[in-house]
């Protein structure tokens, strides 16, 4: 057993440091400090700075995770990324963060950091729900209390309120250009973020000059990010200790695989991220759609079918023969026909690589984590492939099964018990969905009302009666006979 030594630059051997000379200045301000950011953008940036230098230190802000920020500060903003898989025992320390901030109390400092002329990029990992997208209106959800709060001039609770105040101060001080970089699983994330932000500003008082500035001095590159990064468990602390020889209270477990595709549209400059393997391409949208549907869409199916089948982890779900049949069917028959692969990438090779990643039993990603926030994830992953299936004269059975399984996981309609792993799933729409379920006379009525009243899916898909009825059919089978019978029904010719 290694004696615990607190994680510090002195306690880590130089070969474990991705960046030997720590940055002095902040060049990137990141909103959404969490495991994914620390294992993805932070790693790419540390590698780029180690090879080419530059002032690209990261000031990272968390909306509410005081425990993580406190631990980061106690460790001089250091942490380890622990790669987990059958062919790796790596642990590295990025050493890229200059400051960490958290909550409403630190908002003035965050706004000052974004307004600082040294800051060239604001990056985001706020999850799909952090964009407040209205599927019905196909734009910003102006009915959401957080958006109403920010438009009222109160302490910001959203990225839009924060950016509005920070960019207004930036204009006041110097009006230097800046890039806003979304690193979230949102289709056309840069373009979408720009549209939503401008919609927000159009409703805000006195924002004409700010809208002009955003239109002319702010770029919003699209990007696709990909790395499976589960939550940190106690065993990861032990792994980090064994591999580093130092005690890290906040290690990040991650798979070895990582991918990042971006548009090269950075008005104020950027790090040499390509040194870490980032792909700069004009085909970002193809990468995004490929990942959103083949990885993320199938990931959701594994989570909901797996949790209802009593599987705690994604690998357990993937190795269930019946779930694997449904997984291959949705990938090859319902998702693939709806997309065009990026140049040079084979669909067969990419999908088999996905199966290998989902088989990583050492990583043990949990179905409850992957299945959380389905209300903001599934509309992007399900809607277009389902509609295109009907346009081809085909029935999107597995896509409907995915939605039905999700609803049975979180609504617990009629006292249905989905099991402990489904009950661990978090979803901002759970209260709304449960209210609809509890006031419906039967399950078919619940499903119909869900599509008509929740506003989660687009009007086009909600108005496709065949999809509503198919979802209802599988929900009924799950409720009465269990998930196994529902999967078998979806696979019948």
C-alpha positions in Angstrom: 0.0 0.0 0.0 1.3 3.4 -1.0 1.4 6.0 1.8 -1.1 8.8 0.8 0.7 12.0 -0.3 -1.4 15.0 -1.1 -1.6 15.6 -4.9 0.7 18.5 -5.8 3.3 19.3 -8.5 6.0 18.0 -6.2 4.2 14.7 -5.5 3.8 13.8 -9.2 6.6 12.6 -11.5 7.1 14.8 -14.5 6.1 12.1 -17.0 2.6 12.1 -15.4 2.2 15.8 -16.1 0.6 16.7 -19.4 1.8 20.2 -18.9 5.2 20.8 -17.3 5.0 24.6 -17.0 1.7 25.7 -15.6 0.0 28.7 -17.3 0.1 32.1 -15.6 -2.7 33.7 -17.6 -6.2 32.6 -18.4 -7.1 32.3 -22.1 -10.2 30.1 -21.8 -13.1 30.6 -19.4 -15.1 27.4 -19.0 -18.7 27.2 -17.7 -19.7 23.8 -16.5 -16.8 22.4 -14.4 -17.3 18.6 -14.2 -15.8 15.3 -15.1 -16.3 15.5 -18.8 -14.6 18.9 -19.1 -11.7 17.8 -17.0 -11.2 14.7 -19.1 -11.7 16.3 -22.5 -11.1 20.0 -23.3 -8.7 20.3 -20.3 -6.6 17.4 -21.6 -6.5 18.6 -25.2 -5.5 22.1 -24.0 -2.8 20.9 -21.7 -1.2 18.8 -24.5 -1.4 21.8 -26.9 0.2 24.1 -24.4 2.9 21.6 -23.5 4.0 21.5 -27.2 3.4 25.0 -28.4 3.0 27.2 -25.3 0.6 30.2 -25.3 -1.6 31.8 -22.7 -4.4 29.2 -22.6 -4.8 28.6 -18.9 -8.4 27.7 -18.0 -10.6 29.4 -15.4 -13.4 27.0 -14.7 -16.8 27.8 -13.2 -19.4 25.4 -11.7 -23.0 26.5 -11.3 -23.4 24.6 -8.0 -20.8 21.9 -7.3 -19.2 23.5 -4.3 -17.7 20.2 -3.2 -15.7 19.8 -6.4 -14.5 23.3 -6.5 -13.4 23.1 -2.8 -11.4 20.0 -3.6 -9.9 21.5 -6.7 -8.8 24.6 -4.7 -7.3 22.4 -1.9 -5.2 20.6 -4.5 -4.0 23.8 -6.2 -6.5 23.0 -9.0 -4.8 19.7 -9.8 -6.4 16.4 -10.4 -5.7 13.2 -12.3 -7.4 11.6 -15.3 -7.4 7.8 -14.8 -7.8 5.8 -18.0 -9.7 2.6 -17.5 -9.7 -0.3 -19.9 -8.2 -3.7 -20.6 -5.1 -2.2 -22.3 -4.3 0.9 -20.2 -3.2 1.7 -16.7 -2.5 5.4 -17.4 -3.0 8.3 -15.0 -2.1 11.8 -16.0 -2.4 15.3 -14.5 -3.4 18.1 -16.9 -2.2 21.0 -14.6 -4.0 23.5 -16.9 -6.5 25.3 -14.6 -5.6 28.8 -13.3 -8.7 29.4 -11.2 -11.9 27.6 -10.1 -15.1 29.4 -9.3 -18.6 28.3 -8.1 -22.1 29.6 -7.6 -23.7 33.0 -7.3 -21.1 34.4 -5.0 -18.3 34.0 -7.6 -20.4 35.3 -10.6 -18.8 38.8 -10.5 -15.4 37.2 -10.8 -16.6 34.9 -13.6 -18.0 37.9 -15.5 -14.7 39.8 -15.0 -12.7 36.8 -16.3 -14.8 36.7 -19.5 -14.5 40.5 -19.9 -10.7 40.3 -19.5 -9.0 40.9 -22.9 -6.7 38.0 -22.2 -9.7 35.6 -22.4 -10.2 34.5 -26.0 -12.6 31.6 -25.6 -15.6 30.8 -23.4 -16.3 27.1 -23.5 -19.4 25.3 -22.3 -20.3 21.9 -20.9 -23.7 22.6 -19.4 -25.5 19.4 -20.8 -28.5 19.5 -23.2 -30.8 20.9 -20.5 -28.5 24.0 -20.0 -29.6 25.4 -23.4 -33.3 25.6 -22.5 -34.5 24.5 -25.9 -38.3 24.4 -26.6 -38.9 21.5 -29.0 -42.3 22.9 -29.9 -41.2 26.4 -30.6 -37.9 25.2 -32.1 -36.1 27.9 -30.2 -35.5 29.2 -26.6 -38.0 28.2 -23.9 -39.1 31.6 -22.7 -41.6 30.0 -20.3 -38.8 28.5 -18.2 -38.4 30.1 -14.8 -34.6 30.4 -15.2 -35.0 32.3 -18.5 -37.7 34.5 -17.0 -35.3 35.2 -14.0 -32.4 36.2 -16.2 -34.6 38.4 -18.5 -35.8 40.2 -15.3 -32.3 41.3 -14.5 -31.9 39.1 -11.5 -28.7 37.1 -10.6 -28.1 34.9 -13.7 -29.0 31.3 -13.6 -28.3 30.4 -17.2 -25.5 30.8 -19.7 -27.4 33.4 -21.5 -27.8 35.7 -18.5 -24.1 35.2 -17.7 -22.9 35.9 -21.2 -25.1 38.9 -21.6 -23.6 40.6 -18.5 -20.0 39.5 -19.3 -20.1 40.6 -22.9 -21.7 43.9 -22.0 -18.7 44.5 -19.7 -16.3 43.4 -22.4 -17.8 46.0 -24.8 -17.5 48.6 -22.1 -13.8 47.9 -21.4 -12.4 47.1 -24.9 -14.8 45.3 -27.3 -12.2 42.7 -28.3 -13.6 39.7 -30.2 -14.2 36.3 -28.4 -15.3 32.8 -29.3 -18.1 30.9 -27.5 -17.4 27.2 -27.9 -20.1 24.7 -27.1 -18.8 21.2 -26.1 -22.3 19.7 -25.5 -24.3 17.0 -27.2 -26.5 19.4 -29.0 -27.0 19.2 -32.8 -25.2 22.0 -34.5 -24.2 23.1 -31.0 -22.4 26.3 -32.0 -25.1 27.5 -34.5 -27.8 26.5 -32.0 -26.1 28.4 -29.1 -25.7 31.5 -31.3 -29.4 31.4 -32.3 -30.7 30.9 -28.8 -28.4 33.6 -27.4 -29.6 36.1 -30.0 -33.2 35.1 -29.2 -32.5 35.8 -25.6 -30.9 39.2 -26.3 -33.8 40.2 -28.5 -36.1 40.0 -25.5 -33.6 41.7 -23.1 -33.8 45.4 -22.5 -31.2 47.6 -24.1 -29.3 44.9 -25.8 -29.1 46.3 -29.4 -25.4 47.1 -29.2 -24.8 43.8 -27.6 -26.6 42.0 -30.4 -24.5 43.9 -32.9 -21.3 42.9 -31.1 -22.4 39.2 -31.0 -23.1 39.3 -34.7 -19.8 40.9 -35.7 -17.2 40.0 -33.0 -18.2 36.7 -31.5 -17.8 33.3 -33.3 -19.7 30.1 -32.4 -17.9 27.1 -33.9 -19.7 23.8 -34.1 -18.0 20.9 -32.5 -18.5 17.2 -31.7 -17.1 15.8 -28.4 -16.8 12.1 -27.6 -15.4 10.4 -24.6 -17.2 8.2 -22.1 -16.5 9.7 -18.6 -18.5 8.1 -15.8 -18.9 9.4 -12.3 -16.1 9.1 -9.8 -16.4 6.2 -7.4 -14.2 5.2 -4.4 -12.3 2.6 -6.4 -11.1 5.4 -8.7 -9.4 7.1 -5.8 -7.5 3.9 -5.1 -6.6 3.5 -8.8 -5.3 7.1 -8.9 -3.3 6.6 -5.7 -1.7 3.4 -7.0 -0.8 4.9 -10.4 0.3 8.3 -9.3 1.8 7.6 -5.9 -0.2 10.6 -4.7 -3.7 11.0 -3.1 -6.2 12.6 -5.4 -9.7 13.3 -3.9 -11.2 14.1 -7.3 -9.8 11.8 -10.0 -11.6 11.5 -13.3 -12.2 8.0 -14.6 -12.4 7.9 -18.4 -12.1 5.4 -21.3 -9.0 5.6 -23.4 -10.9 6.5 -26.5 -11.4 10.2 -27.2 -12.5 12.2 -30.2 -13.1 15.9 -31.0 -14.2 17.4 -34.3 -14.4 21.2 -34.7 -14.9 24.0 -37.1 -11.8 26.2 -37.3 -13.7 29.4 -36.5 -12.0 31.1 -33.6 -12.0 34.9 -34.0 -9.6 35.5 -31.2 -7.3 32.5 -31.7 -7.1 29.1 -30.2 -4.7 26.5 -28.8 -3.0 23.9 -31.1 -5.6 21.3 -30.1 -4.7 19.2 -33.2 -1.6 18.2 -31.2 -3.9 16.2 -28.9 -5.7 14.6 -31.8 -8.5 17.2 -32.4 -9.9 17.1 -36.0 -10.6 20.4 -37.7 -13.0 19.8 -40.5 -15.8 21.2 -42.6 -17.9 18.1 -41.8 -18.6 18.7 -38.2 -22.3 18.3 -38.7 -21.8 14.8 -40.0 -19.6 14.0 -37.0 -22.3 15.4 -34.7 -25.2 13.5 -36.2 -23.1 10.3 -36.3 -22.3 10.6 -32.6 -25.7 11.8 -31.4 -27.5 8.9 -33.0 -25.1 6.0 -33.2 -23.4 6.5 -29.8 -25.8 8.7 -27.8 -29.0 7.3 -29.1 -27.9 3.7 -28.7 -26.5 4.6 -25.3 -29.9 5.7 -24.2 -31.4 2.4 -25.3 -28.8 0.5 -23.4 -29.6 2.6 -20.3 -33.3 2.2 -20.3 -33.6 -1.4 -21.4 -30.7 -2.3 -19.2 -32.1 -0.7 -16.0 -35.5 -2.3 -16.5 -33.7 -5.6 -17.0 -31.8 -5.2 -13.7 -28.5 -4.3 -15.2 -26.5 -1.7 -13.2 -23.9 -1.0 -15.8 -23.7 -0.4 -19.6 -21.5 -3.4 -20.2 -24.0 -5.7 -18.4 -26.7 -4.3 -20.6 -24.6 -4.6 -23.8 -23.8 -8.3 -23.1 -27.5 -9.2 -22.6 -28.2 -11.2 -25.8 -31.8 -9.9 -26.2 -30.7 -6.2 -25.7 -27.9 -6.7 -28.1 -30.3 -7.8 -30.8 -32.4 -4.6 -30.3 -29.2 -2.6 -30.2 -28.0 -3.9 -33.6 -31.4 -3.4 -35.1 -31.8 0.2 -34.0 -28.2 1.0 -35.2 -28.4 -0.6 -38.6 -32.1 -0.3 -39.5 -33.3 2.9 -37.8 -30.3 5.1 -37.1 -27.9 4.5 -40.0 -30.4 5.2 -42.8 -30.9 8.7 -41.2 -27.4 9.9 -41.5 -24.3 10.3 -43.8 -21.0 9.2 -42.3 -18.1 11.7 -42.4 -15.5 11.2 -45.1 -13.1 8.4 -44.5 -15.1 6.8 -41.7 -16.8 3.4 -42.2 -20.1 2.8 -40.5 -19.4 -0.9 -39.8 -16.0 -0.1 -38.3 -17.4 2.8 -36.2 -20.2 0.6 -34.8 -18.0 -2.3 -34.0 -15.8 0.2 -32.2 -18.8 1.3 -30.2 -19.6 -2.2 -29.1 -16.0 -2.5 -27.9 -16.3 0.7 -25.9 -19.6 -0.5 -24.4 -17.9 -3.7 -23.4 -15.4 -2.0 -21.1 -16.3 -3.8 -17.9 -13.4 -2.1 -16.1 -15.0 1.3 -16.7 -18.4 0.0 -15.6 -20.4 3.1 -16.7 -23.8 3.0 -14.9 -27.2 2.8 -16.6 -28.5 5.3 -14.1 -26.0 8.0 -15.2 -26.5 7.4 -18.9 -30.3 7.3 -18.5 -30.6 10.6 -16.6 -32.0 13.7 -18.3 -33.8 11.7 -21.0 -36.3 14.6 -21.5 -33.5 16.8 -22.9 -31.5 14.1 -24.6 -34.1 11.9 -26.4 -35.8 14.6 -28.6 -32.5 15.2 -30.5 -31.7 11.5 -30.8 -35.1 10.1 -31.6 -37.1 12.6 -33.6 -35.6 12.8 -37.0 -34.7 9.1 -37.3 -38.3 8.2 -36.3 -39.9 10.6 -38.8 -37.6 9.4 -41.6 -38.4 5.8 -40.8 -42.1 6.6 -41.5 -41.2 8.5 -44.6 -39.5 5.4 -45.9 -42.6 3.4 -45.2 -40.9 1.6 -42.2 -41.9 1.3 -38.5 -39.3 2.7 -36.0 -40.0 0.0 -33.4 -36.8 0.2 -31.4 -37.0 4.0 -31.2 -40.5 3.8 -29.9 -39.4 1.1 -27.4 -36.6 3.5 -26.2 -39.2 6.2 -25.5 -41.6 3.7 -23.8 -38.8 2.3 -21.6 -37.7 5.8 -20.6 -41.2 6.8 -19.6 -41.7 3.6 -17.6 -38.3 4.2 -15.9 -39.2 7.7 -14.6 -43.0 7.8 -14.4 -43.6 4.6 -12.5 -47.1 4.7 -13.9 -49.8 2.9 -11.9 -47.3 1.8 -9.2 -45.0 0.1 -11.7 -41.7 -0.6 -10.1 -38.8 -0.1 -12.6 -36.1 -1.3 -10.3 -33.4 0.5 -8.3 -31.2 1.6 -11.2 -34.1 3.3 -13.0 -35.1 5.0 -9.8 -31.6 6.5 -9.5 -32.1 8.3 -12.8 -32.5 12.1 -12.6 -34.7 14.1 -14.9 -35.9 17.7 -14.8 -39.2 16.7 -16.3 -39.9 13.8 -13.8 -42.4 15.9 -11.8 -44.3 17.0 -14.9 -44.4 13.5 -16.4 -45.5 11.9 -13.1 -48.3 14.4 -12.8 -49.6 13.5 -16.2 -49.2 9.8 -15.3 -51.0 10.1 -12.0 -54.0 12.0 -13.5 -54.5 9.6 -16.5 -57.2 6.9 -16.4 -55.1 4.3 -18.3 -51.7 3.9 -19.8 -52.7 4.7 -23.3 -54.2 8.0 -22.2 -51.0 8.7 -20.2 -48.8 8.2 -23.3 -51.1 10.2 -25.5 -51.3 13.1 -23.0 -47.5 12.9 -22.5 -46.9 13.6 -26.2 -49.6 16.3 -26.4 -49.0 18.1 -23.1 -45.4 17.8 -22.0 -43.8 19.8 -24.9 -40.8 17.5 -24.7 -41.0 16.2 -28.3 -41.7 18.3 -31.4 -45.2 18.8 -32.6 -44.4 16.9 -35.7 -43.4 13.7 -33.8 -46.1 14.2 -31.2 -48.6 14.5 -34.0 -47.5 11.3 -35.6 -50.3 9.0 -34.2 -48.6 5.8 -35.4 -45.5 6.6 -33.2 -47.7 7.5 -30.2 -49.6 4.3 -30.5 -46.4 2.2 -31.0 -44.9 3.8 -27.9 -48.1 3.1 -26.0 -48.1 -0.5 -27.1 -44.6 -1.2 -25.8 -45.3 0.7 -22.5 -48.4 -1.5 -22.0 -46.2 -4.6 -22.5 -43.6 -3.4 -20.1 -46.2 -2.6 -17.5 -48.0 -5.9 -17.7 -45.4 -8.4 -18.7 -42.0 -6.8 -18.3 -39.2 -5.4 -20.5 -38.2 -8.8 -21.9 -41.6 -9.3 -23.6 -41.5 -5.7 -24.9 -38.1 -6.2 -26.5 -39.2 -9.5 -28.1 -42.3 -7.8 -29.4 -40.2 -5.0 -31.0 -38.1 -7.6 -32.7 -41.0 -9.6 -34.3 -41.2 -9.4 -38.1 
